[in-house]
């Protein structure tokens, strides 16, 4: 009856919330990885420029 329907709806909303949390976490992780990669590119460029001076 209604109890089953309610639990199905609650489970569905939980699943959506979990999916949203996973997506948000993935976005944060992607941004962090991108920042690290950009930072590595910047430091690598600085090192190569210093090497060219010599």
Backbone atoms as SQL, in Angstrom:
CREATE TABLE atoms (id INTEGER PRIMARY KEY, chain TEXT, resi INTEGER, resn TEXT, atom TEXT, x REAL, y REAL, z REAL);
INSERT INTO atoms VALUES
  (1, 'A', 1, 'UNK', 'N', 0.806, -1.203, 0.000),
  (2, 'A', 1, 'UNK', 'CA', 0.000, 0.000, 0.000),
  (3, 'A', 1, 'UNK', 'C', 0.848, 1.266, 0.000),
  (4, 'A', 2, 'UNK', 'N', 0.363, 2.244, 0.762),
  (5, 'A', 2, 'UNK', 'CA', 1.040, 3.545, 0.774),
  (6, 'A', 2, 'UNK', 'C', 2.438, 3.455, 1.386),
  (7, 'A', 3, 'UNK', 'N', 2.597, 2.586, 2.377),
  (8, 'A', 3, 'UNK', 'CA', 3.906, 2.459, 3.027),
  (9, 'A', 3, 'UNK', 'C', 4.982, 2.077, 2.026),
  (10, 'A', 4, 'UNK', 'N', 4.659, 1.104, 1.163),
  (11, 'A', 4, 'UNK', 'CA', 5.628, 0.671, 0.161),
  (12, 'A', 4, 'UNK', 'C', 5.942, 1.801, -0.803),
  (13, 'A', 5, 'UNK', 'N', 4.885, 2.488, -1.247),
  (14, 'A', 5, 'UNK', 'CA', 5.064, 3.584, -2.195),
  (15, 'A', 5, 'UNK', 'C', 5.946, 4.669, -1.585),
  (16, 'A', 6, 'UNK', 'N', 5.689, 4.987, -0.310),
  (17, 'A', 6, 'UNK', 'CA', 6.470, 6.033, 0.351),
  (18, 'A', 6, 'UNK', 'C', 7.941, 5.619, 0.440),
  (19, 'A', 7, 'UNK', 'N', 8.196, 4.362, 0.796),
  (20, 'A', 7, 'UNK', 'CA', 9.587, 3.920, 0.921),
  (21, 'A', 7, 'UNK', 'C', 10.280, 3.937, -0.434),
  (22, 'A', 8, 'UNK', 'N', 9.535, 3.608, -1.492),
  (23, 'A', 8, 'UNK', 'CA', 10.110, 3.659, -2.840),
  (24, 'A', 8, 'UNK', 'C', 10.469, 5.099, -3.193),
  (25, 'A', 9, 'UNK', 'N', 9.562, 6.033, -2.890),
  (26, 'A', 9, 'UNK', 'CA', 9.821, 7.447, -3.199),
  (27, 'A', 9, 'UNK', 'C', 11.021, 7.940, -2.389),
  (28, 'A', 10, 'UNK', 'N', 11.074, 7.575, -1.102),
  (29, 'A', 10, 'UNK', 'CA', 12.186, 8.014, -0.260),
  (30, 'A', 10, 'UNK', 'C', 13.497, 7.426, -0.759),
  (31, 'A', 11, 'UNK', 'N', 13.464, 6.148, -1.150),
  (32, 'A', 11, 'UNK', 'CA', 14.672, 5.524, -1.674),
  (33, 'A', 11, 'UNK', 'C', 15.114, 6.221, -2.955),
  (34, 'A', 12, 'UNK', 'N', 14.138, 6.583, -3.795),
  (35, 'A', 12, 'UNK', 'CA', 14.455, 7.274, -5.040),
  (36, 'A', 12, 'UNK', 'C', 15.083, 8.629, -4.780),
  (37, 'A', 13, 'UNK', 'N', 14.522, 9.380, -3.819),
  (38, 'A', 13, 'UNK', 'CA', 15.071, 10.701, -3.525),
  (39, 'A', 13, 'UNK', 'C', 16.454, 10.561, -2.898),
  (40, 'A', 14, 'UNK', 'N', 16.650, 9.520, -2.075),
  (41, 'A', 14, 'UNK', 'CA', 17.976, 9.275, -1.506),
  (42, 'A', 14, 'UNK', 'C', 18.970, 9.003, -2.617),
  (43, 'A', 15, 'UNK', 'N', 18.558, 8.190, -3.587),
  (44, 'A', 15, 'UNK', 'CA', 19.449, 7.842, -4.690),
  (45, 'A', 15, 'UNK', 'C', 19.822, 9.102, -5.473),
  (46, 'A', 16, 'UNK', 'N', 18.819, 9.979, -5.683),
  (47, 'A', 16, 'UNK', 'CA', 19.099, 11.229, -6.400),
  (48, 'A', 16, 'UNK', 'C', 20.055, 12.103, -5.599),
  (49, 'A', 17, 'UNK', 'N', 19.843, 12.166, -4.287),
  (50, 'A', 17, 'UNK', 'CA', 20.713, 12.979, -3.437),
  (51, 'A', 17, 'UNK', 'C', 22.135, 12.433, -3.461),
  (52, 'A', 18, 'UNK', 'N', 22.262, 11.098, -3.388),
  (53, 'A', 18, 'UNK', 'CA', 23.587, 10.475, -3.436),
  (54, 'A', 18, 'UNK', 'C', 24.242, 10.757, -4.780),
  (55, 'A', 19, 'UNK', 'N', 23.466, 10.652, -5.856),
  (56, 'A', 19, 'UNK', 'CA', 24.011, 10.920, -7.190),
  (57, 'A', 19, 'UNK', 'C', 24.473, 12.367, -7.291),
  (58, 'A', 20, 'UNK', 'N', 23.677, 13.290, -6.738),
  (59, 'A', 20, 'UNK', 'CA', 24.075, 14.704, -6.756),
  (60, 'A', 20, 'UNK', 'C', 25.356, 14.907, -5.961),
  (61, 'A', 21, 'UNK', 'N', 25.445, 14.277, -4.779),
  (62, 'A', 21, 'UNK', 'CA', 26.640, 14.411, -3.955),
  (63, 'A', 21, 'UNK', 'C', 27.857, 13.867, -4.695),
  (64, 'A', 22, 'UNK', 'N', 27.691, 12.702, -5.335),
  (65, 'A', 22, 'UNK', 'CA', 28.800, 12.124, -6.098),
  (66, 'A', 22, 'UNK', 'C', 29.225, 13.060, -7.217),
  (67, 'A', 23, 'UNK', 'N', 28.255, 13.641, -7.915),
  (68, 'A', 23, 'UNK', 'CA', 28.567, 14.548, -9.022),
  (69, 'A', 23, 'UNK', 'C', 29.309, 15.768, -8.497),
  (70, 'A', 24, 'UNK', 'N', 28.822, 16.329, -7.384),
  (71, 'A', 24, 'UNK', 'CA', 29.467, 17.511, -6.809),
  (72, 'A', 24, 'UNK', 'C', 30.892, 17.169, -6.385),
  (73, 'A', 25, 'UNK', 'N', 31.042, 15.995, -5.739),
  (74, 'A', 25, 'UNK', 'CA', 32.369, 15.581, -5.287),
  (75, 'A', 25, 'UNK', 'C', 33.299, 15.388, -6.475),
  (76, 'A', 26, 'UNK', 'N', 32.764, 14.807, -7.562),
  (77, 'A', 26, 'UNK', 'CA', 33.561, 14.594, -8.773),
  (78, 'A', 26, 'UNK', 'C', 33.999, 15.935, -9.349),
  (79, 'A', 27, 'UNK', 'N', 33.088, 16.917, -9.361),
  (80, 'A', 27, 'UNK', 'CA', 33.434, 18.240, -9.879),
  (81, 'A', 27, 'UNK', 'C', 34.543, 18.866, -9.051),
  (82, 'A', 28, 'UNK', 'N', 34.436, 18.765, -7.712),
  (83, 'A', 28, 'UNK', 'CA', 35.465, 19.324, -6.829),
  (84, 'A', 28, 'UNK', 'C', 36.794, 18.633, -7.096),
  (85, 'A', 29, 'UNK', 'N', 36.755, 17.294, -7.252),
  (86, 'A', 29, 'UNK', 'CA', 37.985, 16.549, -7.508),
  (87, 'A', 29, 'UNK', 'C', 38.591, 16.969, -8.835),
  (88, 'A', 30, 'UNK', 'N', 37.754, 17.110, -9.874),
  (89, 'A', 30, 'UNK', 'CA', 38.255, 17.526, -11.188),
  (90, 'A', 30, 'UNK', 'C', 38.914, 18.894, -11.098),
  (91, 'A', 31, 'UNK', 'N', 38.286, 19.828, -10.379),
  (92, 'A', 31, 'UNK', 'CA', 38.845, 21.179, -10.246),
  (93, 'A', 31, 'UNK', 'C', 40.190, 21.111, -9.540),
  (94, 'A', 32, 'UNK', 'N', 40.277, 20.310, -8.470),
  (95, 'A', 32, 'UNK', 'CA', 41.533, 20.191, -7.737),
  (96, 'A', 32, 'UNK', 'C', 42.621, 19.628, -8.636),
  (97, 'A', 33, 'UNK', 'N', 42.300, 18.579, -9.407),
  (98, 'A', 33, 'UNK', 'CA', 43.275, 17.968, -10.312),
  (99, 'A', 33, 'UNK', 'C', 43.711, 18.986, -11.355),
  (100, 'A', 34, 'UNK', 'N', 42.765, 19.751, -11.899),
  (101, 'A', 34, 'UNK', 'CA', 43.105, 20.761, -12.906),
  (102, 'A', 34, 'UNK', 'C', 44.046, 21.799, -12.321),
  (103, 'A', 35, 'UNK', 'N', 43.794, 22.244, -11.086),
  (104, 'A', 35, 'UNK', 'CA', 44.659, 23.242, -10.450),
  (105, 'A', 35, 'UNK', 'C', 46.061, 22.688, -10.281),
  (106, 'A', 36, 'UNK', 'N', 46.161, 21.438, -9.844),
  (107, 'A', 36, 'UNK', 'CA', 47.483, 20.826, -9.660),
  (108, 'A', 36, 'UNK', 'C', 48.209, 20.756, -10.994),
  (109, 'A', 37, 'UNK', 'N', 47.510, 20.344, -12.051),
  (110, 'A', 37, 'UNK', 'CA', 48.141, 20.222, -13.368),
  (111, 'A', 37, 'UNK', 'C', 48.589, 21.588, -13.872),
  (112, 'A', 38, 'UNK', 'N', 47.758, 22.618, -13.681),
  (113, 'A', 38, 'UNK', 'CA', 48.130, 23.971, -14.102),
  (114, 'A', 38, 'UNK', 'C', 49.351, 24.428, -13.322),
  (115, 'A', 39, 'UNK', 'N', 49.358, 24.164, -12.010),
  (116, 'A', 39, 'UNK', 'CA', 50.479, 24.569, -11.162),
  (117, 'A', 39, 'UNK', 'C', 51.753, 23.871, -11.621),
  (118, 'A', 40, 'UNK', 'N', 51.652, 22.589, -11.967),
  (119, 'A', 40, 'UNK', 'CA', 52.816, 21.847, -12.464),
  (120, 'A', 40, 'UNK', 'C', 53.297, 22.442, -13.780),
  (121, 'A', 41, 'UNK', 'N', 52.374, 22.812, -14.667),
  (122, 'A', 41, 'UNK', 'CA', 52.754, 23.438, -15.940),
  (123, 'A', 41, 'UNK', 'C', 53.499, 24.738, -15.685),
  (124, 'A', 42, 'UNK', 'N', 53.009, 25.553, -14.749),
  (125, 'A', 42, 'UNK', 'CA', 53.634, 26.850, -14.456),
  (126, 'A', 42, 'UNK', 'C', 55.046, 26.626, -13.920),
  (127, 'A', 43, 'UNK', 'N', 55.201, 25.710, -12.971),
  (128, 'A', 43, 'UNK', 'CA', 56.526, 25.479, -12.391),
  (129, 'A', 43, 'UNK', 'C', 57.468, 24.917, -13.450),
  (130, 'A', 44, 'UNK', 'N', 56.955, 24.057, -14.331),
  (131, 'A', 44, 'UNK', 'CA', 57.792, 23.478, -15.381),
  (132, 'A', 44, 'UNK', 'C', 58.258, 24.587, -16.334),
  (133, 'A', 45, 'UNK', 'N', 57.359, 25.505, -16.698),
  (134, 'A', 45, 'UNK', 'CA', 57.722, 26.613, -17.587),
  (135, 'A', 45, 'UNK', 'C', 58.771, 27.500, -16.922),
  (136, 'A', 46, 'UNK', 'N', 58.626, 27.742, -15.626),
  (137, 'A', 46, 'UNK', 'CA', 59.588, 28.576, -14.905),
  (138, 'A', 46, 'UNK', 'C', 60.959, 27.922, -14.938),
  (139, 'A', 47, 'UNK', 'N', 61.008, 26.615, -14.722),
  (140, 'A', 47, 'UNK', 'CA', 62.288, 25.903, -14.718),
  (141, 'A', 47, 'UNK', 'C', 62.939, 25.960, -16.097),
  (142, 'A', 48, 'UNK', 'N', 62.152, 25.773, -17.158),
  (143, 'A', 48, 'UNK', 'CA', 62.740, 25.776, -18.500),
  (144, 'A', 48, 'UNK', 'C', 63.238, 27.170, -18.844),
  (145, 'A', 49, 'UNK', 'N', 62.522, 28.211, -18.418),
  (146, 'A', 49, 'UNK', 'CA', 62.966, 29.587, -18.683),
  (147, 'A', 49, 'UNK', 'C', 64.273, 29.873, -17.944),
  (148, 'A', 50, 'UNK', 'N', 64.391, 29.398, -16.711),
  (149, 'A', 50, 'UNK', 'CA', 65.623, 29.596, -15.955),
  (150, 'A', 50, 'UNK', 'C', 66.769, 28.852, -16.620),
  (151, 'A', 51, 'UNK', 'N', 66.456, 27.673, -17.171),
  (152, 'A', 51, 'UNK', 'CA', 67.492, 26.895, -17.842),
  (153, 'A', 51, 'UNK', 'C', 68.006, 27.600, -19.084),
  (154, 'A', 52, 'UNK', 'N', 67.121, 28.303, -19.789),
  (155, 'A', 52, 'UNK', 'CA', 67.526, 28.984, -21.026),
  (156, 'A', 52, 'UNK', 'C', 68.453, 30.165, -20.729),
  (157, 'A', 53, 'UNK', 'N', 68.292, 30.792, -19.559),
  (158, 'A', 53, 'UNK', 'CA', 69.112, 31.962, -19.217),
  (159, 'A', 53, 'UNK', 'C', 70.591, 31.588, -19.174),
  (160, 'A', 54, 'UNK', 'N', 70.900, 30.409, -18.650),
  (161, 'A', 54, 'UNK', 'CA', 72.311, 30.037, -18.443),
  (162, 'A', 54, 'UNK', 'C', 73.054, 29.945, -19.757);
